[in-house]
Amino acid sequence: MWLDDGKYVAACANAGTAGFISVITFSEGNQLREKIKICRDLCGDKPFGINLFISGRGDEANERLKPLIDIVIDEKIPFVETAGGNPSPIIGPLKEGWFLKRNWAKP
């Protein structure tokens, strides 16, 4: 899928826009680390982010996000965006880790 491609996201970062690696197609964390490495190799220290799809089907469906969130924190990814369900279950771990909380949602 082109949305998870580190080359595409690096091109966005190099052009001065916000690029996000989407993790929806990853079955394991090593795939995410590989895309992050590709992106960093191509864009250096320019920022990019990670998109986390949150299922509305509940906690069991979102268990696959836990190791990916650990990688986001470990790799010090500066931006996280979410899609799908309510992101409140993942805000705590991100705040406790490296991530700086930015609340873009309107009340």
Backbone hydrogen bonds, N-H to C=O, Kabsch-Sander energy under -0.5 kcal/mol:
donor,donor_aa,acceptor,acceptor_aa,energy
4,D,1,M,-1.1
5,D,2,W,-1.2
9,V,5,D,-2.0
10,A,6,G,-2.3
11,A,7,K,-2.1
12,C,8,Y,-1.8
13,A,9,V,-2.4
14,N,10,A,-2.9
15,A,11,A,-1.3
16,G,13,A,-1.3
17,T,12,C,-2.5
19,G,17,T,-0.7
21,I,49,G,-2.7
22,S,3,L,-1.6
22,S,20,F,-0.6
23,V,51,N,-2.0
26,F,23,V,-1.7
31,Q,28,E,-1.0
32,L,28,E,-0.7
33,R,29,G,-2.3
34,E,30,N,-2.1
35,K,31,Q,-1.9
36,I,32,L,-2.5
37,K,33,R,-2.4
38,I,34,E,-2.3
39,C,35,K,-2.4
40,R,36,I,-2.8
41,D,37,K,-2.7
42,L,38,I,-1.5
43,C,39,C,-2.3
44,G,40,R,-2.0
46,K,43,C,-1.7
49,G,19,G,-2.9
50,I,79,F,-2.0
51,N,21,I,-3.0
52,L,50,I,-0.5
52,L,81,E,-2.7
53,F,51,N,-0.6
54,I,52,L,-0.6
54,I,83,A,-3.2
55,S,53,F,-0.6
58,G,55,S,-0.7
62,N,58,G,-0.9
62,N,59,D,-0.7
63,E,60,E,-1.1
65,L,62,N,-1.9
66,K,62,N,-0.5
66,K,63,E,-1.2
68,L,64,R,-0.6
69,I,65,L,-2.9
70,D,66,K,-2.0
71,I,67,P,-1.6
72,V,68,L,-2.3
73,I,69,I,-2.3
74,D,70,D,-2.8
75,E,71,I,-2.9
76,K,73,I,-1.2
77,I,72,V,-2.2
79,F,48,F,-0.7
81,E,50,I,-2.4
83,A,52,L,-1.7
85,G,54,I,-4.0
85,G,83,A,-0.6
90,I,87,P,-2.0
91,I,87,P,-0.9
91,I,88,S,-0.5
92,G,88,S,-0.8
94,L,90,I,-1.6
95,K,91,I,-2.7
96,E,92,G,-2.4
97,G,93,P,-1.5
99,F,94,L,-0.5
101,K,99,F,-0.6
104,W,102,R,-0.9
